[in-house]
Amino acid sequence: MKKFLPVLLVLVLLATTITGCGGGGNGGEGGTDSEPFKVGAIYPLSGANALLGNQCLTAVKIAVDMVNEAGGVHGRQVQLIEADAPDPTAATTEAGRLVDQQGVEIIFGSLASGNAIAIAGVTERTGVSLVESGGVADALTDSGFKNVFRILDKGSLRGATGANYVGTAIADMLGIAPSDLRVAIIHEESSYGTSVADGAEAKAIELGMNVVAREHYATTITDMSALVLKINEAKPDVLLSVNYINDAILLVDTLKQYNAVPKVFMGLGAGTTDPNFAATIGADSDGFFCTDMPTNLPLDVFKDEEMRATVSAFREAFLEQYPDLLNVSIAAEAAFAGAYTFMTEILPNAETLDPESIREAALTTKLDMTTLGFGWDLGDDGQNYAASANINQWQGGEVVTIYPEKLKNGDVINVPLPIASE
C-alpha cells in the first residue's frame, strides 16, 4: 500500500490542478481574480481602411490601460487580443479565432458595417458580446442579435439628421423654400451606404424637398465620371453623399473636374469625416458638411469632473501617439467611448460575467452622458437610442460642430460653396 501512496497523491494533485485552472471560457463564471479577463478588438489594420482601423485599436488600448490602472473588471486585469479584418470574410475568421481559440468574452469593433455584421454572426452563436462603435448599418440591430450592443446612432437616423438640417436650416441659408430645393443622393452600395441613404431620402421626402436623383456605386469604383454627369444633369442645389474615404475623395475630385460641385455638399459619415478628406482636398474642403457622431467636443461640455478628466487624458494619450494630427479622429473617439463605457459603466453592473448577466446590465443601465457627449439607453435590439449625430463642417482643415446649439464650437461658413458651379 505504501508503494502506491505517492502515485495516488500525484493523481489527486493533478486532478485538483486541472479543476482549478478552469477559465472563464465563453461564460466568464469560472474565472478567478488571478486570471485575466480577455477581450478582443477587431479592426481593419491593413487594406483601404487601415489608417482609421489602427487609430481605433490605439483608442481601445488606451481604454484598457485606464481600466487596468483602476483595478480591472470585477477585480480581474483586462487582456486585449487584437485581430486584423480588412473585409467581412477576415472578420468572420478572426472573430472565430478570438472566441474559439483565445477565449475572449467581449469583442470591440469594428469600423465597417460589413465587418460588424460578420462578427455578429460569430458572437451570436457563442454568447460573446460585440460592442460596436463604428458600423452604423440598420441591419446590425434589426436582425434580432441578442449579444450586439451599439453605442452610436444607426444609419437611417444619421441620414435623416443630415437631410433634416438641409430642409430646416440650409434651405433658409440659400434663400430657397424646402419645396423648391433640389436634392440629389449618392452612396456606396453596401448595407452602410444604403441604410444612411434610405434615411436621408425618407426625411427629404417627408419635408417636401425634391429628390431629383439617387445614384449608388461599389466602393471599388475607379471612375465616377458617368455618375457625376448624371448628377450634374439633375442640377441639384444640395448633394447628400455617403462614402468611405477613397471614394469620397474621388467623388469630389470628379465633381471639380466637371465643374459640377453643388451649392451644398452634405457628407453623411465615414469618408467625409476622415482626416484624409480635408488633407487631400485642401482649402477647397472648407464649407463641406460632414454629419457624424459628436467629435472633439469642448471639455466644458462634460459637467462631471471625472469624465472631463477621462476625456482629456484620452485625448492627450492618443495625440502623443499621433503627433501629426490636430485632433483625435472621430472613429478613434467612438472606439474609446465604446470600450471604456462598457468596461467601466456596464460590466460593473453585471452580477457575473456570463452572457445573460452582461446583456441584462447593458440593457438596464441608463447613462445621461458618455465620453461621446450623448447618453446610453439601449433598446431590446441593442441599439443606443440616446445616441445622436451632429452637423459638422470642415473649416481650416478641422471638423467644427455647428449643430446642435448646446454642442457647437463654431458657426456655418461657405453656404453656398465658393467652388460651386454656376
C-alpha positions as a Markdown table, in Angstrom:
| # | Residue | x | y | z |
|---|---|---|---|---|
| 1 | Met | 0.0 | 0.0 | 0.0 |
| 2 | Lys | 2.8 | 2.4 | 0.8 |
| 3 | Lys | 4.2 | 1.9 | -2.7 |
| 4 | Phe | 1.0 | 3.3 | -4.2 |
| 5 | Leu | 0.5 | 6.3 | -1.9 |
| 6 | Pro | 2.9 | 8.6 | -3.8 |
| 7 | Val | 1.2 | 7.8 | -7.1 |
| 8 | Leu | -2.2 | 8.4 | -5.6 |
| 9 | Leu | -1.0 | 11.7 | -4.2 |
| 10 | Val | 0.2 | 12.8 | -7.6 |
| 11 | Leu | -3.1 | 11.9 | -9.2 |
| 12 | Val | -5.1 | 13.8 | -6.6 |
| 13 | Leu | -2.9 | 16.9 | -7.0 |
| 14 | Leu | -3.1 | 16.7 | -10.8 |
| 15 | Ala | -6.9 | 16.5 | -10.7 |
| 16 | Thr | -7.1 | 19.4 | -8.3 |
| 17 | Thr | -4.8 | 21.5 | -10.6 |
| 18 | Ile | -6.9 | 20.7 | -13.7 |
| 19 | Thr | -10.1 | 21.6 | -11.9 |
| 20 | Gly | -8.7 | 24.8 | -10.5 |
| 21 | Cys | -7.4 | 26.0 | -13.9 |
| 22 | Gly | -10.9 | 26.2 | -15.5 |
| 23 | Gly | -11.1 | 29.6 | -17.2 |
| 24 | Gly | -14.0 | 31.8 | -18.0 |
| 25 | Gly | -14.4 | 30.4 | -21.5 |
| 26 | Asn | -17.4 | 32.0 | -23.2 |
| 27 | Gly | -19.4 | 32.2 | -19.9 |
| 28 | Gly | -17.0 | 34.0 | -17.7 |
| 29 | Glu | -18.3 | 32.4 | -14.4 |
| 30 | Gly | -15.2 | 30.2 | -14.0 |
| 31 | Gly | -12.7 | 33.0 | -14.0 |
| 32 | Thr | -10.8 | 33.8 | -10.9 |
| 33 | Asp | -9.2 | 37.1 | -9.7 |
| 34 | Ser | -5.8 | 35.9 | -10.8 |
| 35 | Glu | -7.0 | 35.1 | -14.4 |
| 36 | Pro | -7.2 | 37.9 | -17.0 |
| 37 | Phe | -10.5 | 39.0 | -18.4 |
| 38 | Lys | -9.9 | 38.5 | -22.1 |
| 39 | Val | -11.4 | 41.0 | -24.7 |
| 40 | Gly | -10.8 | 41.2 | -28.4 |
| 41 | Ala | -10.5 | 44.1 | -30.8 |
| 42 | Ile | -11.2 | 43.6 | -34.5 |
| 43 | Tyr | -10.4 | 46.4 | -36.9 |
| 44 | Pro | -9.0 | 46.7 | -40.4 |
| 45 | Leu | -5.4 | 47.1 | -39.6 |
| 46 | Ser | -4.4 | 46.6 | -43.2 |
| 47 | Gly | -6.1 | 47.5 | -46.5 |
| 48 | Ala | -8.0 | 50.6 | -47.5 |
| 49 | Asn | -9.3 | 51.4 | -44.0 |
| 50 | Ala | -6.1 | 50.7 | -42.2 |
| 51 | Leu | -5.4 | 54.3 | -41.1 |
| 52 | Leu | -8.6 | 54.6 | -39.1 |
| 53 | Gly | -8.6 | 50.9 | -38.1 |
| 54 | Asn | -5.2 | 51.3 | -36.4 |
| 55 | Gln | -6.3 | 54.5 | -34.7 |
| 56 | Cys | -9.4 | 52.7 | -33.3 |
| 57 | Leu | -7.2 | 49.9 | -32.0 |
| 58 | Thr | -4.9 | 52.5 | -30.3 |
| 59 | Ala | -8.0 | 54.1 | -28.7 |
| 60 | Val | -9.2 | 50.7 | -27.3 |
| 61 | Lys | -5.7 | 50.0 | -26.0 |
| 62 | Ile | -5.8 | 53.3 | -24.1 |
| 63 | Ala | -9.2 | 52.4 | -22.6 |
| 64 | Val | -7.9 | 49.0 | -21.5 |
| 65 | Asp | -4.8 | 50.6 | -19.9 |
| 66 | Met | -7.1 | 53.1 | -18.0 |
| 67 | Val | -9.3 | 50.3 | -16.8 |
| 68 | Asn | -6.4 | 48.2 | -15.6 |
| 69 | Glu | -4.9 | 51.1 | -13.8 |
| 70 | Ala | -8.2 | 51.5 | -11.9 |
| 71 | Gly | -8.3 | 47.8 | -10.9 |
| 72 | Gly | -9.7 | 46.0 | -14.0 |
| 73 | Val | -13.1 | 44.4 | -14.5 |
| 74 | His | -14.6 | 42.6 | -11.5 |
| 75 | Gly | -11.2 | 42.6 | -9.9 |
| 76 | Arg | -9.5 | 41.0 | -13.0 |
| 77 | Gln | -7.0 | 42.6 | -15.2 |
| 78 | Val | -8.1 | 43.0 | -18.8 |
| 79 | Gln | -6.1 | 41.3 | -21.5 |
| 80 | Leu | -6.6 | 42.7 | -25.0 |
| 81 | Ile | -6.1 | 40.4 | -28.0 |
| 82 | Glu | -6.2 | 42.2 | -31.4 |
| 83 | Ala | -7.2 | 41.0 | -34.9 |
| 84 | Asp | -6.9 | 42.4 | -38.4 |
| 85 | Ala | -10.0 | 42.3 | -40.5 |
| 86 | Pro | -9.8 | 44.3 | -43.8 |
| 87 | Asp | -13.0 | 42.7 | -45.1 |
| 88 | Pro | -16.0 | 40.7 | -43.8 |
| 89 | Thr | -14.5 | 37.3 | -44.7 |
| 90 | Ala | -11.5 | 38.1 | -42.5 |
| 91 | Ala | -13.8 | 39.5 | -39.8 |
| 92 | Thr | -15.6 | 36.1 | -39.6 |
| 93 | Thr | -12.4 | 34.1 | -39.5 |
| 94 | Glu | -10.8 | 36.4 | -36.9 |
| 95 | Ala | -13.9 | 36.5 | -34.7 |
| 96 | Gly | -13.9 | 32.7 | -34.7 |
| 97 | Arg | -10.2 | 32.6 | -33.7 |
| 98 | Leu | -10.6 | 35.1 | -30.9 |
| 99 | Val | -13.7 | 33.3 | -29.5 |
| 100 | Asp | -12.8 | 29.6 | -30.0 |
| 101 | Gln | -9.0 | 29.7 | -29.6 |
| 102 | Gln | -8.3 | 32.8 | -27.4 |
| 103 | Gly | -11.4 | 32.6 | -25.2 |
| 104 | Val | -12.4 | 36.3 | -25.4 |
| 105 | Glu | -15.5 | 37.3 | -23.5 |
| 106 | Ile | -16.2 | 40.6 | -25.4 |
| 107 | Ile | -15.2 | 41.9 | -28.9 |
| 108 | Phe | -14.8 | 45.6 | -29.5 |
| 109 | Gly | -15.0 | 46.7 | -33.2 |
| 110 | Ser | -15.2 | 47.2 | -36.0 |
| 111 | Leu | -15.3 | 50.4 | -38.0 |
| 112 | Ala | -17.2 | 49.0 | -41.0 |
| 113 | Ser | -20.8 | 47.8 | -41.0 |
| 114 | Gly | -20.0 | 44.7 | -43.2 |
| 115 | Asn | -17.4 | 43.6 | -40.7 |
| 116 | Ala | -19.7 | 44.2 | -37.8 |
| 117 | Ile | -22.5 | 42.1 | -39.2 |
| 118 | Ala | -20.0 | 39.3 | -40.0 |
| 119 | Ile | -18.6 | 39.4 | -36.4 |
| 120 | Ala | -22.2 | 39.4 | -35.0 |
| 121 | Gly | -22.8 | 36.1 | -36.7 |
| 122 | Val | -20.0 | 34.6 | -34.7 |
| 123 | Thr | -20.8 | 36.2 | -31.4 |
| 124 | Glu | -24.4 | 35.3 | -31.6 |
| 125 | Arg | -23.7 | 31.6 | -31.7 |
| 126 | Thr | -21.2 | 31.7 | -28.9 |
| 127 | Gly | -22.7 | 34.2 | -26.4 |
| 128 | Val | -19.8 | 36.6 | -26.7 |
| 129 | Ser | -20.7 | 40.3 | -26.7 |
| 130 | Leu | -20.0 | 42.6 | -29.6 |
| 131 | Val | -19.7 | 46.2 | -28.6 |
| 132 | Glu | -19.9 | 48.1 | -31.8 |
| 133 | Ser | -18.7 | 51.7 | -32.1 |
| 134 | Gly | -18.2 | 52.1 | -35.9 |
| 135 | Gly | -20.7 | 50.2 | -38.1 |
| 136 | Val | -24.0 | 52.0 | -38.4 |
| 137 | Ala | -26.0 | 49.8 | -40.8 |
| 138 | Asp | -29.5 | 49.3 | -39.6 |
| 139 | Ala | -29.2 | 45.6 | -40.2 |
| 140 | Leu | -26.8 | 45.2 | -37.3 |
| 141 | Thr | -29.5 | 46.0 | -34.7 |
| 142 | Asp | -32.5 | 45.0 | -36.9 |
| 143 | Ser | -31.6 | 41.3 | -37.3 |
| 144 | Gly | -32.5 | 40.0 | -33.8 |
| 145 | Phe | -29.0 | 39.6 | -32.5 |
| 146 | Lys | -29.0 | 39.3 | -28.7 |
| 147 | Asn | -25.4 | 40.0 | -27.9 |
| 148 | Val | -24.8 | 43.1 | -30.0 |
| 149 | Phe | -24.6 | 46.5 | -28.3 |
| 150 | Arg | -24.1 | 49.6 | -30.5 |
| 151 | Ile | -23.1 | 52.8 | -28.7 |
| 152 | Leu | -23.6 | 55.1 | -31.7 |
| 153 | Asp | -26.6 | 56.1 | -33.9 |
| 154 | Lys | -27.7 | 53.9 | -36.7 |
| 155 | Gly | -27.5 | 54.7 | -40.4 |
| 156 | Ser | -31.1 | 55.6 | -41.2 |
| 157 | Leu | -31.2 | 58.0 | -38.3 |
| 158 | Arg | -27.9 | 59.6 | -39.3 |
| 159 | Gly | -29.1 | 60.1 | -42.8 |
| 160 | Ala | -32.4 | 61.6 | -41.6 |
| 161 | Thr | -30.4 | 64.0 | -39.3 |
| 162 | Gly | -28.4 | 65.4 | -42.3 |
| 163 | Ala | -31.5 | 65.7 | -44.5 |
| 164 | Asn | -33.4 | 67.4 | -41.7 |
| 165 | Tyr | -30.7 | 70.1 | -41.3 |
| 166 | Val | -30.8 | 70.7 | -45.1 |
| 167 | Gly | -34.6 | 71.2 | -45.0 |
| 168 | Thr | -34.8 | 73.2 | -41.8 |
| 169 | Ala | -31.6 | 75.3 | -41.9 |
| 170 | Ile | -29.7 | 75.2 | -45.2 |
| 171 | Ala | -32.7 | 75.9 | -47.3 |
| 172 | Asp | -33.1 | 79.2 | -45.5 |
| 173 | Met | -29.4 | 80.0 | -45.8 |
| 174 | Leu | -29.8 | 79.5 | -49.6 |
| 175 | Gly | -33.0 | 81.5 | -49.7 |
| 176 | Ile | -34.8 | 78.6 | -51.3 |
| 177 | Ala | -38.1 | 77.2 | -49.9 |
| 178 | Pro | -37.8 | 73.5 | -49.0 |
| 179 | Ser | -40.4 | 72.6 | -51.6 |
| 180 | Asp | -38.2 | 74.2 | -54.3 |
| 181 | Leu | -35.0 | 72.7 | -53.0 |
| 182 | Arg | -33.4 | 70.2 | -55.4 |
| 183 | Val | -31.6 | 67.4 | -53.6 |
| 184 | Ala | -29.5 | 64.5 | -55.1 |
| 185 | Ile | -28.3 | 61.5 | -53.2 |
| 186 | Ile | -25.2 | 59.4 | -54.0 |
| 187 | His | -24.0 | 56.5 | -51.9 |
| 188 | Glu | -21.8 | 53.4 | -51.8 |
| 189 | Glu | -23.9 | 50.3 | -52.1 |
| 190 | Ser | -23.1 | 48.3 | -49.0 |
| 191 | Ser | -25.5 | 47.9 | -46.1 |
| 192 | Tyr | -23.9 | 51.0 | -44.5 |
| 193 | Gly | -24.4 | 53.3 | -47.5 |
| 194 | Thr | -27.8 | 52.1 | -48.3 |
| 195 | Ser | -29.1 | 52.5 | -44.7 |
| 196 | Val | -27.9 | 56.1 | -44.5 |
| 197 | Ala | -29.2 | 57.0 | -47.9 |
| 198 | Asp | -32.6 | 55.4 | -47.2 |
| 199 | Gly | -32.9 | 57.5 | -44.1 |
| 200 | Ala | -31.9 | 60.7 | -45.9 |
| 201 | Glu | -34.3 | 60.1 | -48.8 |
| 202 | Ala | -37.2 | 59.4 | -46.5 |
| 203 | Lys | -36.6 | 62.5 | -44.5 |
| 204 | Ala | -36.2 | 64.7 | -47.6 |
| 205 | Ile | -39.5 | 63.4 | -49.0 |
| 206 | Glu | -41.2 | 64.0 | -45.6 |
| 207 | Leu | -40.0 | 67.6 | -45.6 |
| 208 | Gly | -41.3 | 68.1 | -49.2 |
| 209 | Met | -37.9 | 68.5 | -50.9 |
| 210 | Asn | -37.4 | 67.4 | -54.5 |
| 211 | Val | -35.2 | 64.3 | -54.7 |
| 212 | Val | -34.0 | 64.8 | -58.3 |
| 213 | Ala | -31.5 | 61.9 | -58.4 |
| 214 | Arg | -30.3 | 58.9 | -56.4 |
| 215 | Glu | -27.2 | 57.0 | -57.6 |
| 216 | His | -25.1 | 54.2 | -56.0 |
| 217 | Tyr | -21.8 | 52.6 | -56.7 |
| 218 | Ala | -19.3 | 49.9 | -55.5 |
| 219 | Thr | -16.5 | 51.1 | -53.2 |
| 220 | Thr | -14.0 | 49.6 | -55.7 |
| 221 | Ile | -15.0 | 52.2 | -58.3 |
| 222 | Thr | -12.2 | 54.0 | -60.0 |
| 223 | Asp | -14.1 | 56.3 | -62.4 |
| 224 | Met | -17.1 | 58.4 | -61.3 |
| 225 | Ser | -17.4 | 60.4 | -64.5 |
| 226 | Ala | -20.7 | 58.8 | -65.6 |
| 227 | Leu | -22.2 | 59.2 | -62.1 |
| 228 | Val | -21.2 | 62.8 | -61.8 |
| 229 | Leu | -22.6 | 63.6 | -65.2 |
| 230 | Lys | -25.9 | 62.1 | -64.2 |
| 231 | Ile | -25.9 | 64.2 | -61.0 |
| 232 | Asn | -25.0 | 67.3 | -62.9 |
| 233 | Glu | -27.8 | 66.8 | -65.4 |
| 234 | Ala | -30.2 | 66.8 | -62.4 |
| 235 | Lys | -29.0 | 70.2 | -61.3 |
| 236 | Pro | -29.2 | 69.7 | -57.5 |
| 237 | Asp | -28.8 | 72.5 | -55.0 |
| 238 | Val | -27.6 | 70.0 | -52.4 |
| 239 | Leu | -25.8 | 66.7 | -52.7 |
| 240 | Leu | -26.3 | 64.2 | -49.9 |
| 241 | Ser | -23.3 | 61.8 | -50.1 |
| 242 | Val | -22.5 | 58.6 | -48.2 |
| 243 | Asn | -19.0 | 57.3 | -48.8 |
| 244 | Tyr | -15.8 | 55.8 | -47.5 |
| 245 | Ile | -12.6 | 57.8 | -47.7 |
| 246 | Asn | -11.1 | 56.8 | -51.1 |
| 247 | Asp | -14.4 | 57.1 | -53.0 |
| 248 | Ala | -15.3 | 60.4 | -51.2 |
| 249 | Ile | -12.1 | 61.9 | -52.4 |
| 250 | Leu | -12.7 | 60.5 | -55.9 |
| 251 | Leu | -16.2 | 61.9 | -56.0 |
| 252 | Val | -15.1 | 65.5 | -55.0 |
| 253 | Asp | -12.2 | 65.4 | -57.5 |
| 254 | Thr | -14.6 | 64.3 | -60.3 |
| 255 | Leu | -17.2 | 67.0 | -59.3 |
| 256 | Lys | -14.5 | 69.6 | -59.6 |
| 257 | Gln | -13.2 | 68.2 | -62.8 |
| 258 | Tyr | -16.6 | 68.5 | -64.4 |
| 259 | Asn | -17.4 | 71.8 | -62.8 |
| 260 | Ala | -20.3 | 70.1 | -61.1 |
| 261 | Val | -19.9 | 71.0 | -57.4 |
| 262 | Pro | -23.3 | 71.8 | -56.0 |
| 263 | Lys | -24.1 | 74.7 | -53.7 |
| 264 | Val | -24.0 | 72.5 | -50.7 |
| 265 | Phe | -22.2 | 69.1 | -50.2 |
| 266 | Met | -23.6 | 67.3 | -47.2 |
| 267 | Gly | -21.5 | 64.3 | -46.3 |
| 268 | Leu | -23.1 | 61.7 | -44.1 |
| 269 | Gly | -20.4 | 59.9 | -42.0 |
| 270 | Ala | -17.3 | 57.8 | -42.6 |
| 271 | Gly | -15.4 | 59.1 | -45.6 |
| 272 | Thr | -16.2 | 62.7 | -45.3 |
| 273 | Thr | -15.2 | 62.9 | -41.7 |
| 274 | Asp | -11.9 | 61.1 | -42.3 |
| 275 | Pro | -8.9 | 63.4 | -41.6 |
| 276 | Asn | -7.6 | 62.5 | -45.1 |
| 277 | Phe | -10.6 | 64.1 | -46.7 |
| 278 | Ala | -9.6 | 67.6 | -45.9 |
| 279 | Ala | -5.9 | 66.9 | -46.0 |
| 280 | Thr | -6.2 | 65.6 | -49.6 |
| 281 | Ile | -8.8 | 68.1 | -51.0 |
| 282 | Gly | -7.1 | 71.1 | -49.2 |
| 283 | Ala | -8.6 | 74.5 | -48.8 |
| 284 | Asp | -11.5 | 73.6 | -51.2 |
| 285 | Ser | -12.9 | 71.4 | -48.4 |
| 286 | Asp | -13.8 | 74.5 | -46.3 |
| 287 | Gly | -17.6 | 74.5 | -46.1 |
| 288 | Phe | -18.2 | 70.8 | -46.8 |
| 289 | Phe | -20.6 | 69.3 | -44.3 |
| 290 | Cys | -19.8 | 66.0 | -42.6 |
| 291 | Thr | -22.6 | 64.9 | -40.4 |
| 292 | Asp | -21.4 | 62.2 | -38.0 |
| 293 | Met | -21.1 | 61.4 | -34.3 |
| 294 | Pro | -20.0 | 64.3 | -32.0 |
| 295 | Thr | -16.3 | 64.9 | -32.2 |
| 296 | Asn | -13.7 | 66.8 | -30.2 |
| 297 | Leu | -16.3 | 68.4 | -28.0 |
| 298 | Pro | -15.1 | 71.3 | -25.7 |
| 299 | Leu | -14.2 | 69.8 | -22.4 |
| 300 | Asp | -16.7 | 72.1 | -20.6 |
| 301 | Val | -19.5 | 70.1 | -22.2 |
| 302 | Phe | -18.7 | 67.3 | -19.8 |
| 303 | Lys | -20.1 | 68.6 | -16.5 |
| 304 | Asp | -18.9 | 65.6 | -14.5 |
| 305 | Glu | -15.3 | 66.3 | -13.4 |
| 306 | Glu | -14.2 | 62.7 | -13.5 |
| 307 | Met | -15.5 | 62.3 | -17.1 |
| 308 | Arg | -13.9 | 65.5 | -18.2 |
| 309 | Ala | -10.6 | 64.3 | -16.8 |
| 310 | Thr | -11.0 | 61.0 | -18.6 |
| 311 | Val | -11.7 | 62.6 | -21.9 |
| 312 | Ser | -8.7 | 65.0 | -21.5 |
| 313 | Ala | -6.4 | 62.1 | -20.5 |
| 314 | Phe | -7.5 | 60.0 | -23.5 |
| 315 | Arg | -7.0 | 62.8 | -26.0 |
| 316 | Glu | -3.6 | 63.5 | -24.6 |
| 317 | Ala | -2.5 | 59.9 | -24.7 |
| 318 | Phe | -3.9 | 59.4 | -28.2 |
| 319 | Leu | -2.2 | 62.5 | -29.7 |
| 320 | Glu | 1.1 | 61.5 | -28.2 |
| 321 | Gln | 1.0 | 58.6 | -30.5 |
| 322 | Tyr | -0.3 | 60.6 | -33.5 |
| 323 | Pro | 1.6 | 63.9 | -33.2 |
| 324 | Asp | 0.8 | 64.9 | -36.8 |
| 325 | Leu | -2.9 | 65.1 | -36.0 |
| 326 | Leu | -4.5 | 68.3 | -34.8 |
| 327 | Asn | -7.4 | 66.4 | -33.1 |
| 328 | Val | -8.4 | 62.8 | -32.3 |
| 329 | Ser | -10.3 | 61.2 | -35.3 |
| 330 | Ile | -14.0 | 60.7 | -34.7 |
| 331 | Ala | -13.6 | 56.9 | -35.3 |
| 332 | Ala | -11.0 | 56.7 | -32.5 |
| 333 | Glu | -13.1 | 58.8 | -30.2 |
| 334 | Ala | -16.0 | 56.4 | -30.7 |
| 335 | Ala | -13.8 | 53.3 | -30.3 |
| 336 | Phe | -12.6 | 54.6 | -27.0 |
| 337 | Ala | -16.1 | 55.5 | -25.8 |
| 338 | Gly | -17.5 | 52.1 | -26.7 |
| 339 | Ala | -14.7 | 50.2 | -24.9 |
| 340 | Tyr | -14.3 | 52.5 | -21.9 |
| 341 | Thr | -18.1 | 52.9 | -21.3 |
| 342 | Phe | -18.7 | 49.1 | -21.5 |
| 343 | Met | -15.8 | 48.2 | -19.1 |
| 344 | Thr | -16.4 | 51.0 | -16.6 |
| 345 | Glu | -20.2 | 51.5 | -16.6 |
| 346 | Ile | -21.8 | 48.4 | -17.9 |
| 347 | Leu | -19.7 | 45.4 | -16.7 |
| 348 | Pro | -19.6 | 46.6 | -13.0 |
| 349 | Asn | -23.5 | 46.4 | -13.1 |
| 350 | Ala | -23.3 | 42.8 | -14.3 |
| 351 | Glu | -23.8 | 40.3 | -11.4 |
| 352 | Thr | -21.4 | 37.9 | -13.1 |
| 353 | Leu | -19.5 | 38.0 | -16.4 |
| 354 | Asp | -21.7 | 35.4 | -18.1 |
| 355 | Pro | -23.6 | 36.4 | -21.3 |
| 356 | Glu | -27.0 | 36.7 | -19.7 |
| 357 | Ser | -25.7 | 39.0 | -16.9 |
| 358 | Ile | -23.8 | 41.1 | -19.3 |
| 359 | Arg | -26.8 | 41.5 | -21.6 |
| 360 | Glu | -29.1 | 42.4 | -18.6 |
| 361 | Ala | -26.6 | 45.1 | -17.4 |
| 362 | Ala | -26.2 | 46.5 | -20.9 |
| 363 | Leu | -30.0 | 46.9 | -21.4 |
| 364 | Thr | -30.8 | 48.1 | -17.9 |
| 365 | Thr | -28.0 | 50.6 | -17.4 |
| 366 | Lys | -29.0 | 54.2 | -18.2 |
| 367 | Leu | -26.4 | 57.0 | -18.6 |
| 368 | Asp | -27.0 | 60.7 | -19.1 |
| 369 | Met | -23.6 | 61.1 | -20.7 |
| 370 | Thr | -20.8 | 59.1 | -22.2 |
| 371 | Thr | -17.4 | 60.4 | -23.4 |
| 372 | Leu | -19.1 | 60.9 | -26.8 |
| 373 | Gly | -21.3 | 63.6 | -25.5 |
| 374 | Phe | -24.6 | 61.6 | -25.5 |
| 375 | Gly | -26.0 | 59.1 | -23.2 |
| 376 | Trp | -26.5 | 55.3 | -23.0 |
| 377 | Asp | -30.1 | 53.9 | -23.3 |
| 378 | Leu | -30.3 | 50.6 | -25.2 |
| 379 | Gly | -33.5 | 49.1 | -26.6 |
| 380 | Asp | -34.0 | 45.3 | -26.7 |
| 381 | Asp | -32.4 | 45.3 | -30.1 |
| 382 | Gly | -29.1 | 46.5 | -28.7 |
| 383 | Gln | -29.3 | 50.0 | -30.3 |
| 384 | Asn | -28.4 | 53.0 | -28.2 |
| 385 | Tyr | -31.4 | 55.3 | -28.6 |
| 386 | Ala | -29.7 | 58.1 | -26.7 |
| 387 | Ala | -27.1 | 58.4 | -29.5 |
| 388 | Ser | -27.3 | 61.2 | -31.9 |
| 389 | Ala | -25.4 | 62.7 | -34.9 |
| 390 | Asn | -24.0 | 66.2 | -35.1 |
| 391 | Ile | -23.9 | 68.5 | -38.0 |
| 392 | Asn | -20.2 | 69.2 | -38.6 |
| 393 | Gln | -18.4 | 71.2 | -41.2 |
| 394 | Trp | -14.8 | 71.3 | -42.4 |
| 395 | Gln | -13.2 | 74.6 | -41.6 |
| 396 | Gly | -9.4 | 75.2 | -41.9 |
| 397 | Gly | -8.7 | 71.5 | -42.0 |
| 398 | Glu | -10.6 | 70.8 | -38.8 |
| 399 | Val | -14.0 | 69.3 | -38.1 |
| 400 | Val | -16.2 | 72.0 | -36.5 |
| 401 | Thr | -19.5 | 71.2 | -34.9 |
| 402 | Ile | -22.2 | 73.7 | -35.9 |
| 403 | Tyr | -25.3 | 71.9 | -34.6 |
| 404 | Pro | -26.9 | 71.2 | -32.1 |
| 405 | Glu | -26.5 | 74.5 | -30.3 |
| 406 | Lys | -25.5 | 73.0 | -27.0 |
| 407 | Leu | -22.5 | 71.2 | -28.5 |
| 408 | Lys | -21.5 | 73.7 | -31.2 |
| 409 | Asn | -17.9 | 75.1 | -31.3 |
| 410 | Gly | -18.2 | 77.2 | -34.5 |
| 411 | Asp | -20.6 | 78.8 | -37.0 |
| 412 | Val | -21.5 | 77.8 | -40.5 |
| 413 | Ile | -19.3 | 79.1 | -43.3 |
| 414 | Asn | -19.4 | 79.0 | -47.2 |
| 415 | Val | -23.1 | 78.4 | -47.9 |
| 416 | Pro | -23.1 | 78.3 | -50.9 |
| 417 | Leu | -19.7 | 76.8 | -51.5 |
| 418 | Pro | -17.2 | 79.2 | -53.2 |
| 419 | Ile | -16.3 | 76.4 | -55.7 |
| 420 | Ala | -19.9 | 75.6 | -56.6 |
| 421 | Ser | -20.7 | 75.6 | -60.3 |
| 422 | Glu | -22.9 | 78.4 | -61.6 |
